[in-house]
Amino acid sequence: MSKTTADVVVIGAGIAGASVAAALAQTQDVIVLERESFPGMHSTGRSAALFSEIYGSGPIRALSRASRKFLYSPPQGFADAAIVRPRGAMHIASAAQLAKLEAFCALPDVAPAIRRLTAAQARAECPILQEDYIAGAAVETGSADVDVDVLHQGWLRQLKARGGELLVNAEVVRLSRQPTGWLVETPDAQIEARVVINAAGAWADVVARLAGVKTVGLQPNRRTALIVSAPEGSNSDEWPMVIDVDEQFYFRPDAGALLLSPGDETPSDPCDAQPEELDIAIAVDRVQGATTLEVHRIRRSWAGLRSFVADRSPVVGYAPDAPGFFWLAGQGGYGIQTAPAMGALACALVLGQSTPDDLAQFGVNADDLRPGRFIESLASAQDD
Ligand SMILES: Cc1cc2nc3c(=O)[nH]c(=O)nc-3n(C[C@H](O)[C@H](O)[C@H](O)COP(=O)(O)OP(=O)(O)OC[C@H]3O[C@@H](n4cnc5c(N)ncnc54)[C@H](O)[C@@H]3O)c2cc1C
């Protein structure tokens, strides 16, 4: 068994762990521990890869706005391909959903980001929408597809170039407090570190329990996605992503095919999530109900976990009950599009700094994300 020291150990090499590790490696000795044989096997490798500034809670939208610059103009040498490709995100409503669409479009941070479309205009942008289904739409003009692998690998390369280390097949099985930090143990290694960052995705509460730290009530929810053929002869690559205003389904072009999802949120234990036949059938049924698409074969399907705490905003900051234990969890369905700002914010907070100005100007406020907001309420509920 090898024994070593580091300033910071990051648990989990998904997009969250990779982004904060790369940022911290500029000034700290950083080791990232990943249980799987490669980084990105769980939520990070299973997303729908949307960047949208009007998706999610207020704090999520602020983090997304603050991430735009990095995604569109990454630092020199960060990536050898574009991270984003612009693609409108079109929110659609049937006649029964028009009031919902109106309310959504009137939200202060939604209104300036969208263009309203009549049903005919929506059908011009996505011709498979059925004439007798769609009643109104609004398209976000600044949204994009994200190349998640380019983004993720960019941070992992940066980590290495800055002297950081990534260990795979390295599950953290024990965490014990030391006088000056933590002893982190995997089956093959012991690492003493001043700071431990919990970026374990759906397993973040499991890791907290290992450390004897109060949990934040994280709930992983399964979401299903599948790939089907686009209609023959269609110009589908140019279509927007189409999202039901109640998020009961969405679909988007994907390398000449179409990605469909039923927008499911089925509570799950943390696990290697697998798609259920029923959810696949629901996705096909809902998309076929709104479009002229005819699905004859499912080319591929998968599921992944979107993990939320009660207010559906992330949990970022030191645990109030355990010095040196830092939370970076609860990214829900937005962990890709918010990763640049989350990595930068987490780096600053780990180093004892406040919210950086270039994030604060977009409305990012570390107070909205502090772990204490749950730990305190859970503790008082337990006391009652
Ligand atoms: C179907 C679907 C669609 C989505 N669409 C979008 C989207 O369009 N836009 C968007 O921004 N987001 C989207 N998301 C959400 C996004 O994928 C997640 O928010 C993000 O990937 C979370 O990243 P993470 O690094 O926290 O978690 P993960 O990628 O799950 O990484 C956590 C890592 O921790 C490791 N780990 C856990 N326990 C231990 C341990 N004890 N020791 C060592 N390692 C451990 C795990 O193996 C895992 O690799 C979607 C998710 C799904 C499932």
Residues whose N, C-alpha, C, O or C-beta is under 5 A from the ligand:
A	BS01	LIG	I11 G12 A13 G14 I15 A16 G17 L33 E34 R35 E36 G40 M41 H42 S43 T44 R46 S47 A48 A49 L50 A170 E171 V172 A199 A200 G201 A202 W203 R223 T224 A225 G304 L305 R306 Q331 G332 G333 Y334 G335 I336 Q337 T338
